Amino acid sequence: MTTAPGPGPARRVALALDALRHGWPVTVDGVLHLVAAETGFGPDLAAPRMLISAARAVTLKLANQREAAVPEAPVLIRGAEPFTLADARVLADPALDLRFPMKGPFAAEPLAHPEAARTAMELARLAGILPAFLAPPEPQDEATQVASTDLAAWKAPEHLVVASRARLPVEAAEQAEIVAFRAADDLREHVALVIGQQNGDRAPLVRLHSECLTGDILGSLKCDCGPQLHAALAAMAAEAESGGWGVLLYLRQEGRGIGLINKLRAYRLQDFGFDTVDANNRLGLPTEARDFPVAARMLELLGVRVIRLMTNNPAKVAALEAVGVTVAERVPHQLPANPHNEHYLATKRERTGHILK
């Protein structure tokens, strides 16, 4: 009798993400045993150590300058008593700092398995949960096994394929086609909207638009996402009328890759006075976590090699060129501010290098 092979690397990551969302235990590299602070459950669950981000460790006066420079870097801490789930959740969420100001004493410990710890923090971001874990010394029952090396296989853009395509007349342009993309082990489904007649002799006007439920659908005034989306479609429609064409890549990467719920947590921190960058970092999440190789793969599958990119962000141009896309022109895409997003746009200009006047 032969034994069925276990799941492959990309599948192991998919299973680990599912486990983290459900609060089930995960073991990374066979050595780091973890239960997510946000989603974990169990009446007697406790652990002598926690894995938290450097940003949270700074708040607890535990991180050194090197760690603090990378907010999402992992830090292992221990307390005088084992951490319960209730303790872990208070430590995980900076929005609770005012309600529970007294914490500790805690001490930072050396990371015996730094690569596994970094993988855990990345898995938390991909799962859309707070990057904080109880770290029991022994594996929990039926823990999902995942390896640090598995992440590269899960992220590999060549797994992305065209799933379906159809004609889709839209308000901005009646001559449009929607193309959907997906990968077997990733539940996110990205789409491209091609406006006008595709012409290989002419570089299309392209906009990479990361999903923004609050701005695109609900009309949030905190960002400029909704207006940018509609203005891009209008510009592509005008391009098509003059014999050109355009491609909108709608990427399922809410909150620059931190997920909807963590984005809303960052909004709450902004209400406390933090700017966009500091709010993300205080959660232990990176300022920029979008997956640009996915966008490059989408363009490749559409047969697009050279683009005119609508963006105010030179870093986006550099990121695309680094993965093989030729950006023939950066087309500015600035829209007027409103009283609710003036500070947001100023942060983009002053802290993330956007070219805004």
VOBA-1610 file (N, C-alpha, C; in pm, whole numbers, padded with zeros to 5 digits, always signed):
BEGIN
Met+00086-00119+00000Met+00000+00000+00000Met+00089+00124+00000Thr+00068+00212-00097Thr+00147+00334-00106Thr+00079+00446-00027Thr+00162+00537+00024Thr+00111+00652+00099Thr+00094+00770+00005Ala-00021+00834+00014Ala-00046+00950-00072Ala+00051+01062-00037Pro+00104+01132-00139Pro+00198+01241-00111Pro+00128+01353-00034Gly+00205+01423+00049Gly+00151+01536+00124Gly+00131+01656+00033Pro+00072+01762+00087Pro+00048+01881+00006Pro+00179+01945-00037Gly+00179+02007-00155Gly+00297+02075-00205Gly+00318+02208-00135Pro+00429+02278-00167Pro+00464+02402-00097Pro+00355+02509-00102Ala+00302+02538-00221Ala+00200+02643-00232Ala+00074+02603-00155Arg+00039+02474-00161Arg-00078+02427-00089Arg-00058+02438+00062Arg+00064+02413+00109Arg+00090+02424+00253Arg+00069+02568+00301Val+00110+02666+00222Val+00086+02806+00259Val-00064+02835+00262Ala-00136+02788+00160Ala-00281+02809+00157Ala-00347+02749+00281Leu-00304+02630+00321Leu-00359+02566+00440Leu-00322+02642+00566Ala-00200+02695+00571Ala-00158+02772+00688Ala-00237+02902+00700Leu-00262+02970+00588Leu-00342+03092+00592Leu-00484+03062+00641Asp-00539+02953+00592Asp-00673+02913+00636Asp-00672+02882+00786Ala-00569+02815+00832Ala-00559+02782+00975Ala-00551+02908+01060Leu-00471+03005+01017Leu-00457+03128+01095Leu-00589+03205+01102Arg-00660+03210+00991Arg-00790+03280+00992Arg-00889+03212+01087His-00880+03080+01097His-00972+03006+01183His-00923+02996+01328Gly-00802+03037+01355Gly-00749+03027+01490Gly-00687+02894+01524Trp-00660+02812+01423Trp-00599+02682+01446Trp-00447+02697+01456Pro-00379+02609+01528Pro-00234+02621+01547Pro-00156+02594+01418Val-00041+02657+01411Val+00049+02643+01296Val+00190+02620+01348Thr+00264+02535+01280Thr+00406+02515+01311Thr+00487+02553+01188Val+00583+02641+01207Val+00667+02690+01097Val+00804+02623+01104Asp+00846+02564+00994Asp+00977+02498+00982Asp+00997+02387+01085Gly+00888+02338+01139Gly+00896+02229+01235Gly+00950+02269+01371Val+00978+02400+01392Val+01043+02442+01517Val+00970+02552+01591Leu+00887+02629+01521Leu+00819+02743+01583Leu+00670+02714+01588His+00618+02694+01708His+00478+02656+01728His+00398+02780+01767Leu+00291+02806+01695Leu+00222+02934+01709Leu+00070+02918+01709Val+00006+03010+01782Val-00139+03027+01776Val-00164+03176+01762Ala-00241+03217+01663Ala-00265+03359+01639Ala-00338+03422+01757Ala-00286+03536+01803Ala-00347+03604+01917Ala-00489+03650+01885Glu-00510+03695+01764Glu-00642+03750+01728Glu-00749+03643+01715Thr-00716+03531+01654Thr-00819+03433+01619Thr-00812+03305+01701Gly-00707+03285+01777Gly-00691+03162+01853Gly-00802+03141+01955Phe-00822+03019+01995Phe-00928+02989+02091Phe-00889+02869+02175Gly-00956+02854+02287Gly-00929+02744+02378Gly-00938+02794+02522Pro-01012+02727+02608Pro-01036+02777+02743Pro-00910+02788+02829Asp-00812+02703+02808Asp-00692+02704+02892Asp-00567+02738+02812Leu-00583+02798+02696Leu-00469+02825+02610Leu-00382+02936+02670Ala-00255+02907+02688Ala-00159+03003+02740Ala-00020+02959+02695Ala+00074+03054+02696Ala+00210+03022+02654Ala+00307+03114+02727Pro+00428+03067+02756Pro+00526+03152+02827Pro+00585+03262+02740Arg+00571+03251+02609Arg+00629+03350+02519Arg+00527+03393+02413Met+00552+03513+02359Met+00474+03564+02247Met+00569+03612+02138Leu+00524+03599+02015Leu+00593+03657+01901Leu+00514+03780+01859Ile+00577+03896+01863Ile+00510+04021+01826Ile+00600+04096+01727Ser+00550+04206+01676Ser+00627+04286+01582Ser+00720+04381+01657Ala+00823+04426+01588Ala+00914+04524+01646Ala+00840+04651+01684Ala+00740+04689+01603Ala+00664+04811+01634Ala+00593+04799+01768Arg+00535+04682+01796Arg+00471+04663+01926Arg+00576+04655+02036Ala+00689+04595+02006Ala+00795+04586+02106Ala+00848+04724+02143Val+00851+04816+02046Val+00893+04953+02076Val+00799+05015+02179Thr+00670+04994+02161Thr+00572+05047+02256Thr+00597+04992+02396Leu+00645+04868+02403Leu+00673+04805+02530Leu+00817+04827+02577Lys+00890+04914+02502Lys+01029+04948+02536Lys+01121+04827+02528Leu+01098+04739+02429Leu+01174+04615+02422Leu+01260+04599+02297Ala+01237+04680+02196Ala+01308+04659+02069Ala+01430+04749+02059Asn+01536+04697+01998Asn+01652+04782+01975Asn+01631+04863+01847Gln+01723+04953+01817Gln+01705+05044+01703Gln+01701+04969+01570Arg+01781+04862+01559Arg+01782+04787+01433Arg+01646+04724+01408Glu+01589+04661+01509Glu+01459+04599+01493Glu+01350+04704+01467Ala+01360+04816+01540Ala+01257+04918+01527Ala+01255+04979+01388Ala+01366+04972+01315Ala+01372+05028+01180Ala+01286+04948+01083Val+01254+04825+01117Val+01166+04740+01035Val+01045+04706+01121Pro+00936+04782+01110Pro+00824+04765+01203Pro+00767+04624+01207Glu+00772+04553+01092Glu+00713+04420+01088Glu+00810+04309+01129Ala+00932+04346+01169Ala+01029+04244+01213Ala+00978+04174+01338Pro+01008+04044+01354Pro+00959+03970+01470Pro+01044+03992+01594Val+00978+03992+01709Val+01045+04001+01839Val+00979+03899+01931Leu+01060+03819+01998Leu+01009+03719+02092Leu+01015+03776+02233Ile+00903+03770+02306Ile+00901+03825+02441Ile+00848+03721+02540Arg+00885+03740+02666Arg+00830+03657+02773Arg+00787+03749+02887Gly+00696+03701+02969Gly+00650+03777+03084Gly+00675+03700+03212Ala+00640+03763+03322Ala+00657+03697+03451Ala+00563+03578+03464Glu+00447+03586+03400Glu+00348+03480+03399Glu+00318+03442+03254Pro+00269+03321+03229Pro+00231+03284+03092Pro+00127+03379+03035Phe+00134+03401+02906Phe+00037+03486+02838Phe-00090+03406+02810Thr-00205+03459+02851Thr-00332+03400+02813Thr-00376+03462+02681Leu-00482+03410+02623Leu-00535+03471+02500Leu-00578+03614+02524Ala-00640+03640+02640Ala-00682+03777+02669Ala-00561+03870+02676Asp-00453+03826+02740Asp-00329+03905+02744Asp-00277+03930+02603Ala-00277+03824+02524Ala-00220+03831+02389Ala-00296+03931+02303Arg-00427+03934+02316Arg-00507+04025+02232Arg-00485+04170+02271Val-00467+04196+02400Val-00437+04332+02443Val-00302+04376+02389Leu-00204+04287+02391Leu-00071+04320+02341Leu-00069+04332+02189Ala-00158+04262+02121Ala-00156+04261+01975Ala-00212+04388+01913Asp-00310+04452+01978Asp-00387+04559+01915Asp-00353+04694+01977Pro-00284+04782+01904Pro-00248+04913+01960Pro-00368+05002+01990Ala-00483+04973+01928Ala-00602+05053+01958Ala-00648+05034+02102Leu-00599+04929+02167Leu-00639+04901+02306Leu-00542+04961+02408Asp-00441+05032+02363Asp-00338+05081+02455Asp-00394+05178+02558Leu-00487+05263+02516Leu-00543+05360+02611Leu-00634+05292+02713Arg-00701+05186+02671Arg-00791+05116+02761Arg-00714+05029+02860Phe-00599+04975+02815Phe-00517+04889+02901Phe-00374+04943+02902Pro-00350+05054+02972Pro-00219+05118+02964Pro-00108+05046+03039Met-00141+04970+03142Met-00039+04904+03224Met-00011+04764+03169Lys+00110+04744+03119Lys+00149+04615+03065Lys+00287+04579+03115Gly+00312+04450+03133Gly+00445+04407+03170Gly+00457+04377+03319Pro+00580+04355+03363Pro+00705+04370+03287Pro+00729+04254+03191Phe+00794+04287+03079Phe+00829+04186+02980Phe+00978+04196+02950Ala+01031+04093+02890Ala+01170+04092+02845Ala+01176+04033+02706Ala+01263+04089+02623Ala+01285+04032+02489Ala+01386+03919+02498Glu+01365+03817+02415Glu+01456+03703+02413Glu+01515+03686+02273Pro+01631+03625+02261Pro+01688+03601+02128Pro+01598+03510+02045Leu+01595+03537+01916Leu+01518+03452+01825Leu+01604+03334+01784Ala+01566+03216+01827Ala+01642+03097+01789Ala+01621+03062+01642His+01505+03100+01588His+01471+03064+01450His+01417+03188+01379Pro+01504+03283+01345Pro+01458+03411+01289Pro+01384+03398+01156Glu+01427+03306+01070Glu+01359+03292+00941Glu+01217+03241+00960Ala+01197+03147+01049Ala+01063+03098+01078Ala+00977+03208+01137Ala+01037+03292+01222Ala+00963+03402+01283Ala+00921+03505+01178Arg+01012+03537+01085Arg+00976+03631+00978Arg+00864+03573+00891Thr+00871+03445+00864Thr+00767+03380+00786Thr+00632+03390+00857Ala+00631+03372+00987Ala+00507+03381+01063Ala+00445+03520+01050Met+00527+03624+01057Met+00474+03761+01046Met+00417+03786+00906Glu+00484+03732+00806Glu+00434+03746+00669Glu+00304+03670+00650Leu+00293+03553+00707Leu+00169+03475+00698Leu+00054+03548+00766Ala+00082+03613+00878Ala-00023+03690+00945Ala-00074+03801+00855Arg+00018+03873+00789Arg-00025+03980+00698Arg-00109+03925+00584Leu-00064+03816+00526Leu-00138+03757+00414Leu-00275+03706+00458Ala-00285+03662+00582Ala-00413+03616+00635Ala-00504+03732+00677Gly-00449+03853+00682Gly-00528+03970+00719Gly-00554+03981+00868Ile-00465+03923+00951Ile-00483+03929+01095Ile-00367+04007+01157Leu-00382+04041+01285Leu-00276+04112+01354Leu-00153+04022+01368Pro-00032+04076+01348Pro+00089+03996+01355Pro+00136+03974+01498Ala+00067+03887+01568Ala+00102+03856+01707Ala+00058+03713+01737Phe+00143+03638+01807Phe+00116+03497+01830Phe+00153+03456+01972Leu+00076+03367+02030Leu+00124+03288+02142Leu+00223+03187+02085Ala+00332+03163+02160Ala+00436+03071+02113Ala+00457+02961+02216Pro+00372+02858+02215Pro+00389+02747+02310Pro+00520+02673+02281Pro+00581+02613+02384Pro+00707+02541+02361Pro+00689+02410+02286Glu+00569+02354+02291Glu+00543+02227+02225Glu+00435+02245+02118Pro+00437+02164+02012Pro+00334+02176+01907Pro+00195+02146+01963Gln+00096+02218+01913Gln-00042+02195+01952Gln-00100+02082+01868Asp-00210+02025+01913Asp-00274+01915+01841Asp-00309+01957+01699Glu-00274+01872+01604Glu-00311+01889+01463Glu-00268+02024+01406Ala-00150+02070+01447Ala-00099+02196+01393Ala-00072+02182+01244Thr-00104+02287+01170Thr-00075+02290+01026Thr+00073+02318+01006Gln+00138+02237+00927Gln+00282+02249+00904Gln+00309+02333+00779Val+00402+02427+00792Val+00441+02509+00677Val+00588+02542+00691Ala+00657+02558+00579Ala+00799+02589+00579Ala+00822+02730+00524Ser+00929+02792+00570Ser+00962+02926+00520Ser+00981+02925+00369Thr+01039+02818+00318Thr+01064+02809+00174Thr+00935+02795+00093Asp+00825+02761+00158Asp+00699+02743+00087Asp+00643+02875+00034Leu+00676+02986+00100Leu+00618+03115+00062Leu+00653+03153-00082Ala+00776+03126-00121Ala+00817+03161-00258Ala+00733+03087-00360Ala+00702+02960-00334Ala+00619+02883-00427Ala+00478+02938-00433Trp+00424+02978-00318Trp+00287+03032-00316Trp+00279+03165-00390Lys+00385+03246-00377Lys+00385+03379-00438Lys+00424+03377-00585Ala+00476+03267-00634Ala+00528+03262-00771Ala+00422+03309-00871Pro+00447+03417-00944Pro+00343+03473-01032Pro+00304+03381-01148Glu+00392+03286-01184Glu+00357+03200-01298Glu+00237+03111-01269His+00196+03101-01142His+00077+03023-01111His-00051+03094-01157Leu-00042+03224-01176Leu-00159+03302-01217Leu-00193+03274-01363Val-00319+03246-01389Val-00365+03218-01527Val-00493+03295-01553Val-00526+03308-01681Val-00655+03369-01719Val-00764+03267-01691Ala-00862+03306-01608Ala-00971+03216-01573Ala-01091+03234-01663Ser-01117+03359-01703Ser-01232+03386-01789Ser-01221+03527-01844Arg-01292+03553-01951Arg-01296+03688-02008Arg-01427+03707-02081Ala-01473+03831-02085Ala-01603+03860-02148Ala-01610+04007-02185Arg-01696+04038-02281Arg-01723+04177-02314Arg-01798+04241-02198Leu-01759+04363-02161Leu-01824+04431-02050Leu-01833+04581-02078Pro-01940+04625-02141Pro-01957+04769-02157Pro-01972+04835-02021Val-01896+04941-01998Val-01900+05013-01870Val-01938+05158-01896Glu-01967+05228-01788Glu-02012+05367-01801Glu-01912+05452-01876Ala-01784+05430-01852Ala-01681+05512-01916Ala-01662+05478-02064Ala-01684+05349-02099Ala-01658+05306-02237Ala-01739+05181-02268Glu-01815+05186-02376Glu-01896+05069-02412Glu-01811+04957-02471Gln-01697+04993-02532Gln-01609+04891-02588Gln-01504+04854-02484Ala-01536+04754-02405Ala-01444+04712-02299Ala-01457+04561-02278Glu-01349+04502-02233Glu-01347+04359-02204Glu-01290+04339-02064Ile-01351+04252-01986Ile-01301+04219-01854Ile-01234+04082-01859Val-01116+04074-01798Val-01038+03950-01795Val-01010+03916-01649Ala-01047+03796-01608Ala-01027+03754-01469Ala-00909+03658-01459Phe-00831+03672-01353Phe-00712+03591-01331Phe-00720+03525-01192Arg-00667+03404-01182Arg-00656+03343-01050Arg-00547+03236-01052Ala-00504+03202-00929Ala-00407+03094-00909Ala-00472+02988-00822Ala-00427+02864-00838Ala-00495+02752-00773Ala-00500+02764-00621Asp-00393+02812-00558Asp-00386+02812-00412Asp-00404+02951-00351Asp-00453+03046-00429Asp-00475+03183-00381Asp-00619+03221-00410Leu-00695+03254-00306Leu-00837+03283-00324Leu-00863+03419-00388Arg-00761+03505-00394Arg-00781+03637-00455Arg-00795+03623-00607Glu-00893+03691-00663Glu-00916+03690-00808Glu-00899+03832-00860His-00790+03855-00932His-00761+03986-00988His-00831+03999-01123Val-00858+04123-01164Val-00920+04143-01295Val-00849+04256-01369Ala-00860+04251-01501Ala-00815+04360-01587Ala-00933+04405-01670Leu-00946+04534-01689Leu-01045+04589-01779Leu-00970+04651-01896Val-00990+04595-02015Val-00924+04644-02136Val-01023+04734-02209Ile-00986+04859-02226Ile-01074+04958-02289Ile-01019+04994-02426Gly-01104+04983-02527Gly-01062+05010-02663Gly-01009+04884-02730Gln-00961+04900-02852Gln-00910+04787-02929Gln-00763+04765-02899Gln-00730+04645-02851Gln-00591+04617-02816Gln-00504+04628-02940Asn-00395+04702-02926Asn-00308+04732-03040Asn-00164+04712-02995Gly-00099+04609-03046Gly+00037+04577-03006Gly+00139+04680-03050Asp+00103+04768-03144Asp+00196+04869-03193Asp+00194+04996-03111Arg+00103+05004-03016Arg+00088+05127-02937Arg+00082+05091-02788Ala+00169+05152-02709Ala+00171+05123-02566Ala+00041+05169-02501Pro-00025+05085-02426Pro-00151+05123-02364Pro-00129+05214-02243Leu-00232+05290-02213Leu-00238+05366-02089Leu-00281+05268-01979Val-00199+05252-01877Val-00223+05148-01776Val-00232+05210-01637Arg-00326+05163-01561Arg-00339+05201-01421Arg-00343+05076-01334Leu-00251+05068-01234Leu-00258+04963-01133Leu-00342+05018-01018His-00456+04957-00995His-00544+05006-00890His-00567+04896-00788Ser-00515+04919-00666Ser-00536+04821-00559Ser-00675+04838-00501Glu-00740+04726-00481Glu-00877+04724-00429Glu-00891+04815-00307Cys-00999+04895-00306Cys-01028+04982-00192Cys-01179+04983-00174Leu-01229+04894-00093Leu-01373+04885-00071Leu-01430+05018-00024Thr-01364+05081+00071Thr-01417+05204+00128Thr-01420+05317+00027Gly-01318+05327-00057Gly-01313+05436-00154Gly-01385+05404-00284Asp-01365+05283-00337Asp-01422+05248-00467Asp-01572+05228-00461Ile-01621+05168-00354Ile-01763+05131-00346Ile-01843+05225-00257Leu-01785+05260-00141Leu-01861+05338-00042Leu-01839+05488-00055Gly-01747+05528-00141Gly-01725+05671-00163Gly-01652+05740-00049Ser-01562+05670+00019Ser-01487+05730+00130Ser-01413+05854+00084Leu-01413+05954+00171Leu-01338+06077+00145Leu-01202+06078+00213Lys-01168+05969+00285Lys-01041+05962+00354Lys-00923+05940+00259Cys-00951+05885+00140Cys-00846+05860+00042Cys-00890+05917-00093Asp-00808+05898-00194Asp-00843+05944-00329Asp-00866+05828-00424Cys-00889+05708-00370Cys-00896+05588-00452Cys-01014+05589-00549Gly-01134+05618-00498Gly-01251+05619-00585Gly-01238+05717-00700Pro-01207+05845-00671Pro-01188+05941-00781Pro-01077+05900-00877Gln-00968+05843-00826Gln-00860+05800-00915Gln-00908+05687-01008Leu-00986+05595-00954Leu-01038+05485-01035Leu-01122+05538-01150His-01217+05624-01119His-01308+05673-01222His-01236+05765-01321Ala-01141+05845-01272Ala-01066+05932-01362Ala-00978+05850-01456Ala-00924+05738-01407Ala-00842+05652-01493Ala-00926+05591-01605Leu-01044+05544-01571Leu-01132+05487-01673Leu-01169+05591-01777Ala-01196+05712-01732Ala-01231+05820-01826Ala-01113+05852-01917Ala-00993+05854-01861Ala-00875+05882-01942Ala-00851+05772-02045Met-00874+05647-02007Met-00857+05536-02100Met-00962+05541-02210Ala-01083+05581-02174Ala-01188+05594-02276Ala-01151+05702-02378Ala-01095+05812-02329Ala-01051+05918-02420Ala-00936+05869-02507Glu-00848+05789-02450Glu-00737+05731-02526Glu-00791+05642-02638Ala-00893+05562-02606Ala-00952+05472-02706Ala-01017+05550-02818Glu-01079+05662-02786Glu-01145+05742-02890Glu-01045+05802-02988Ser-00919+05816-02944Ser-00817+05872-03032Ser-00730+05764-03096Gly-00778+05639-03090Gly-00708+05531-03156Gly-00618+05449-03068Gly-00607+05485-02940Gly-00524+05409-02847Gly-00609+05311-02766Trp-00557+05269-02654Trp-00630+05178-02569Trp-00575+05185-02427Gly-00645+05125-02334Gly-00603+05131-02195Gly-00630+05000-02123Val-00558+04980-02012Val-00576+04860-01930Val-00579+04903-01783Leu-00688+04873-01716Leu-00697+04891-01573Leu-00674+04756-01506Leu-00569+04746-01424Leu-00546+04625-01346Leu-00605+04648-01207Tyr-00708+04572-01173Tyr-00772+04585-01041Tyr-00721+04471-00955Leu-00633+04507-00861Leu-00559+04409-00782Leu-00625+04390-00646Arg-00646+04265-00609Arg-00711+04234-00481Arg-00608+04242-00369Gln-00566+04365-00341Gln-00463+04390-00240Gln-00505+04510-00156Glu-00615+04488-00083Glu-00674+04595-00003Glu-00572+04653+00095Gly-00578+04785+00109Gly-00491+04850+00206Gly-00344+04836+00175Arg-00307+04842+00048Arg-00166+04822+00006Arg-00113+04688+00054Gly-00202+04590+00062Gly-00158+04455+00094Gly-00175+04413+00238Ile-00237+04498+00325Ile-00252+04457+00465Ile-00391+04401+00494Gly-00484+04412+00398Gly-00618+04357+00417Gly-00717+04459+00471Leu-00845+04431+00449Leu-00950+04526+00485Leu-00956+04553+00634Ile-00957+04449+00715Ile-00976+04470+00859Ile-00857+04544+00919Asn-00737+04508+00878Asn-00621+04582+00929Asn-00619+04725+00876Lys-00671+04748+00757Lys-00681+04885+00707Lys-00775+04966+00795Leu-00886+04906+00835Leu-00980+04977+00923Leu-00917+05000+01060Arg-00836+04907+01106Arg-00763+04930+01231Arg-00669+05050+01216Ala-00605+05060+01100Ala-00517+05175+01075Ala-00599+05304+01072Tyr-00719+05300+01014Tyr-00806+05417+01016Tyr-00834+05462+01160Arg-00858+05364+01247Arg-00887+05398+01386Arg-00767+05465+01451Leu-00649+05417+01421Leu-00529+05481+01475Leu-00510+05621+01417Gln-00552+05640+01292Gln-00547+05774+01235Gln-00637+05870+01311Asp-00748+05818+01361Asp-00836+05902+01444Asp-00767+05944+01573Phe-00665+05867+01616Phe-00587+05904+01735Phe-00475+06000+01702Gly-00457+06032+01573Gly-00357+06130+01533Gly-00239+06077+01454Phe-00232+05946+01431Phe-00122+05891+01352Phe-00149+05910+01203Asp-00042+05932+01124Asp-00062+05940+00980Asp-00069+05799+00922Thr-00088+05790+00791Thr-00108+05661+00725Thr+00010+05566+00748Val+00131+05617+00733Val+00249+05534+00749Val+00264+05486+00893Asp+00253+05579+00987Asp+00271+05543+01128Asp+00161+05449+01176Ala+00040+05467+01125Ala-00070+05379+01166Ala-00042+05235+01122Asn-00001+05216+00997Asn+00034+05081+00950Asn+00147+05023+01034Asn+00251+05103+01054Asn+00369+05054+01124Asn+00338+05023+01270Arg+00252+05102+01332Arg+00219+05077+01473Arg+00144+04944+01488Leu+00075+04902+01382Leu+00011+04770+01383Leu+00112+04657+01361Gly+00236+04694+01331Gly+00337+04593+01300Gly+00332+04549+01156Leu+00280+04635+01070Leu+00263+04601+00929Leu+00345+04695+00842Pro+00390+04649+00726Pro+00472+04734+00639Pro+00393+04847+00575Thr+00462+04952+00539Thr+00399+05064+00469Thr+00353+05022+00331Glu+00431+04940+00265Glu+00402+04895+00129Glu+00416+04744+00121Ala+00307+04675+00090Ala+00312+04528+00083Ala+00243+04475-00042Arg+00229+04559-00145Arg+00162+04512-00266Arg+00252+04420-00347Asp+00189+04331-00421Asp+00258+04228-00498Asp+00265+04272-00644Phe+00372+04342-00681Phe+00383+04392-00817Phe+00415+04283-00920Pro+00483+04173-00884Pro+00498+04065-00981Pro+00365+04010-01032Val+00261+04014-00951Val+00129+03971-00997Val+00081+04062-01110Ala+00099+04194-01092Ala+00059+04288-01198Ala+00138+04262-01325Ala+00268+04237-01311Ala+00350+04209-01428Ala+00303+04082-01499Arg+00265+03982-01423Arg+00215+03857-01481Arg+00084+03881-01556Met-00003+03963-01501Met-00129+03994-01569Met-00102+04061-01704Leu-00009+04156-01704Leu+00025+04223-01829Leu+00085+04124-01929Glu+00169+04034-01880Glu+00229+03933-01967Glu+00121+03846-02032Leu+00022+03804-01952Leu-00084+03719-02006Leu-00172+03794-02106Leu-00176+03926-02093Leu-00249+04008-02190Leu-00165+04041-02313Gly-00039+04001-02312Gly+00049+04030-02425Gly+00103+04171-02424Val+00110+04232-02307Val+00155+04371-02296Val+00297+04373-02242Arg+00387+04437-02314Arg+00527+04445-02272Arg+00570+04586-02235Val+00512+04685-02302Val+00549+04825-02281Val+00423+04902-02245Ile+00432+04987-02142Ile+00312+05058-02096Ile+00342+05206-02073Arg+00237+05284-02070Arg+00239+05421-02019Arg+00162+05416-01888Leu+00231+05437-01778Leu+00174+05409-01647Leu+00117+05535-01582Met-00009+05527-01545Met-00074+05637-01474Met-00043+05623-01325Thr+00045+05708-01274Thr+00081+05702-01132Thr+00152+05829-01091Asn+00141+05862-00964Asn+00218+05971-00905Asn+00336+05917-00823Asn+00353+05786-00827Asn+00448+05720-00739Asn+00566+05663-00818Pro+00682+05728-00817Pro+00798+05675-00890Pro+00839+05536-00842Ala+00813+05503-00717Ala+00848+05370-00666Ala+00768+05261-00737Lys+00648+05294-00779Lys+00568+05195-00853Lys+00629+05170-00990Val+00679+05275-01053Val+00749+05259-01181Val+00870+05168-01162Ala+00949+05195-01060Ala+01070+05115-01034Ala+01034+04970-01003Ala+00927+04949-00927Ala+00887+04812-00890Ala+00846+04732-01012Leu+00773+04794-01105Leu+00732+04724-01226Leu+00851+04697-01318Glu+00939+04795-01332Glu+01056+04775-01417Glu+01146+04666-01360Ala+01149+04653-01227Ala+01231+04551-01163Ala+01183+04410-01194Val+01055+04396-01232Val+01002+04263-01265Val+00974+04250-01415Gly+01040+04333-01496Gly+01040+04311-01640Gly+00943+04391-01724Val+00870+04484-01664Val+00777+04567-01741Val+00848+04694-01785Thr+00838+04728-01911Thr+00897+04852-01961Thr+00796+04965-01947Val+00831+05065-01869Val+00744+05181-01851Val+00797+05292-01941Ala+00731+05313-02053Ala+00777+05411-02151Ala+00751+05554-02104Glu+00650+05570-02018Glu+00613+05704-01972Glu+00538+05693-01840Arg+00569+05784-01748Arg+00488+05798-01628Arg+00389+05911-01651Val+00261+05879-01646Val+00155+05977-01670Val+00100+06022-01535Pro+00117+06150-01498Pro+00066+06196-01368Pro-00084+06171-01355His-00127+06145-01231His-00267+06110-01209His-00315+06172-01077Gln-00299+06303-01066Gln-00334+06374-00943Gln-00473+06433-00952Leu-00547+06422-00844Leu-00682+06477-00836Leu-00690+06575-00719Pro-00786+06666-00719Pro-00795+06765-00611Pro-00818+06699-00475Ala-00761+06758-00372Ala-00782+06710-00236Ala-00917+06757-00184Asn-00962+06691-00077Asn-01079+06739-00004Asn-01040+06754+00142Pro-01123+06817+00225Pro-01082+06840+00364Pro-01050+06713+00443His-01103+06598+00398His-01083+06474+00471His-00956+06399+00430Asn-00904+06427+00310Asn-00785+06351+00266Asn-00662+06438+00244Glu-00669+06564+00285Glu-00553+06652+00267Glu-00430+06597+00340His-00448+06551+00462His-00336+06498+00541His-00285+06368+00479Tyr-00376+06285+00430Tyr-00339+06159+00364Tyr-00251+06187+00243Leu-00290+06285+00160Leu-00213+06315+00040Leu-00079+06379+00077Ala-00078+06460+00183Ala+00048+06520+00228Ala+00144+06411+00275Thr+00091+06309+00342Thr+00175+06197+00386Thr+00232+06123+00266Lys+00150+06103+00163Lys+00201+06040+00041Lys+00318+06120-00017Arg+00302+06251-00020Arg+00405+06337-00079Arg+00532+06338+00007Glu+00515+06352+00138Glu+00629+06376+00226Glu+00698+06248+00274Arg+00624+06136+00279Arg+00682+06017+00342Arg+00697+05899+00246Thr+00620+05896+00137Thr+00631+05782+00046Thr+00670+05824-00096Gly+00712+05949-00112Gly+00775+05991-00237Gly+00683+06016-00355His+00553+06031-00331His+00461+06061-00440His+00486+06203-00493Ile+00476+06218-00623Ile+00495+06349-00686Ile+00360+06419-00690Leu+00335+06502-00593Leu+00207+06573-00581Leu+00238+06721-00557Lys+00157+06805-00617Lys+00178+06950-00601Lys+00072+07006-00507
//
